[in-house]
Amino acid sequence: MTEEIERKFIVERLPPADVLGHGSRLRQGYLAEENGVEVRIRLSEQGAVLTVKAGGGLVRTEVEVGIGAAAAEQLWPFTAARRIDKQRHLVNLGTHTAEVDIYSGELDGLWIVEVEFESGEAAAAFAPPDWFGRELTGFSEWSNASLARNGRPG
């Protein structure tokens, strides 16, 4: 099993366009969620991935399996009412890469940044840039699965 060590923040202000770069569109739909385990399909220009995530907070289990685009499109209808659409930008922070997600559709205007780490120590030592806002790590209502199901928290 693979562990994902990740911190998440709401973006207060986007970095300049030359730092943000072009980005790529991601469609995510959730097939199932139960007892802290979620199964999702992600479609992008790079292909389609079936992902299972378990747990919450800083460290989660994550298993990703590439699947064909045709199979992903066949599963897509089963994600109705549990979808998000976003543009992902990769921003170099020196020793880390920030994934800046700019949401559209029902979540238009929401900007979230995630940074993955190789260890809990590295995550704890990370000092976010000033354009990062409030930390959302561990707040389940800000997970992508919750955003897809419930929208932006009030």
C-alpha positions in Angstrom: 0.0 0.0 0.0 1.1 3.5 -0.7 0.9 6.3 1.8 0.2 9.9 0.8 1.5 12.6 3.1 -0.1 15.8 2.2 -0.9 19.3 3.5 -3.8 21.3 2.1 -4.5 25.0 2.2 -7.1 27.4 0.8 -5.4 29.9 -1.5 -5.8 33.6 -0.5 -4.4 35.0 -3.7 -3.0 33.2 -6.7 0.7 33.6 -7.6 1.5 35.6 -10.8 0.5 34.0 -14.1 4.1 33.3 -15.0 4.6 31.3 -11.8 1.2 29.6 -12.0 1.7 28.4 -15.6 -0.8 26.8 -18.0 -2.2 23.9 -15.9 -4.3 20.9 -17.1 -8.0 20.1 -16.7 -9.1 17.4 -14.3 -12.5 15.8 -14.0 -13.0 13.8 -10.9 -16.0 11.7 -10.0 -16.6 9.6 -6.9 -18.0 6.1 -7.4 -18.3 5.1 -3.7 -17.6 6.4 -0.2 -18.0 4.5 3.0 -16.3 4.4 6.4 -13.4 6.6 5.4 -12.7 4.9 2.1 -13.4 6.6 -1.2 -13.2 5.3 -4.8 -12.8 7.9 -7.6 -12.2 8.2 -11.3 -10.0 11.0 -12.6 -9.9 11.9 -16.2 -7.3 14.3 -17.6 -5.2 14.9 -20.8 -2.7 12.4 -19.4 -5.3 9.6 -19.2 -7.7 8.0 -16.7 -6.9 6.8 -13.2 -9.0 4.8 -10.6 -8.0 5.8 -7.1 -8.8 4.3 -3.7 -8.1 6.5 -0.7 -8.5 5.6 2.9 -8.2 7.5 6.1 -8.0 11.2 6.8 -5.7 13.9 7.9 -2.0 14.3 7.1 -1.3 10.7 6.2 -3.7 8.6 4.1 -3.5 5.3 2.1 -3.7 5.9 -1.6 -3.7 3.3 -4.4 -3.9 4.5 -8.0 -4.5 2.2 -11.0 -4.4 3.5 -14.6 -7.5 2.5 -16.6 -8.5 3.0 -20.2 -10.3 6.2 -21.2 -13.2 4.1 -22.6 -13.7 2.3 -19.2 -13.5 5.6 -17.3 -16.2 7.1 -19.5 -18.4 4.0 -18.9 -18.0 4.5 -15.2 -18.5 8.3 -15.3 -22.3 8.2 -15.2 -22.2 6.4 -11.8 -20.5 9.5 -10.4 -23.5 11.8 -10.9 -24.0 14.4 -8.1 -20.4 13.6 -6.9 -18.1 15.4 -9.4 -15.6 18.2 -9.5 -14.0 20.0 -12.4 -10.8 21.9 -11.9 -7.6 23.2 -13.6 -4.5 21.9 -11.9 -1.3 24.0 -11.9 2.1 22.7 -10.7 4.1 25.4 -9.0 7.8 24.8 -8.1 8.5 25.8 -4.5 12.2 24.7 -4.6 12.3 21.5 -2.7 8.5 20.8 -3.2 5.9 21.2 -5.8 2.5 22.8 -5.0 -0.6 21.5 -6.8 -2.8 24.6 -7.2 -6.4 23.6 -8.1 -8.7 26.3 -9.6 -12.2 24.9 -9.4 -15.0 25.6 -11.9 -18.7 24.8 -12.1 -20.5 24.7 -8.7 -17.2 25.4 -7.0 -16.1 28.4 -9.2 -14.0 30.8 -7.3 -12.5 28.2 -5.0 -8.7 27.8 -5.1 -6.9 25.1 -3.1 -3.3 24.2 -2.9 -1.8 20.8 -1.8 1.8 19.8 -1.2 2.9 16.2 -0.9 5.9 15.2 1.3 8.2 12.2 1.6 7.8 12.1 5.4 5.8 13.5 8.3 9.0 15.4 9.4 9.2 17.1 6.1 5.5 18.0 6.2 6.0 19.5 9.7 9.1 21.5 8.7 7.3 23.0 5.6 6.8 26.8 5.8 4.1 27.7 3.3 4.6 30.8 1.1 2.6 33.9 1.9 0.1 33.3 -0.8 -1.1 30.1 0.9 -4.0 30.8 3.2 -5.6 28.9 6.1 -4.6 25.3 6.4 -7.3 22.8 5.7 -5.4 19.6 6.4 -7.5 17.2 8.4 -10.8 19.1 7.8 -12.9 16.4 6.1 -15.4 19.0 4.8 -12.6 20.3 2.5 -11.8 17.0 1.0 -12.4 16.7 -2.7 -14.9 13.9 -2.1 -16.9 16.2 0.3 -16.6 19.2 -2.1 -18.0 17.0 -4.9 -20.9 15.7 -2.7 -21.7 18.8 -0.6 -20.2 21.8 -2.3 -18.1 24.5 -0.6 -18.4 24.5 3.2 -20.3 27.5 4.7 
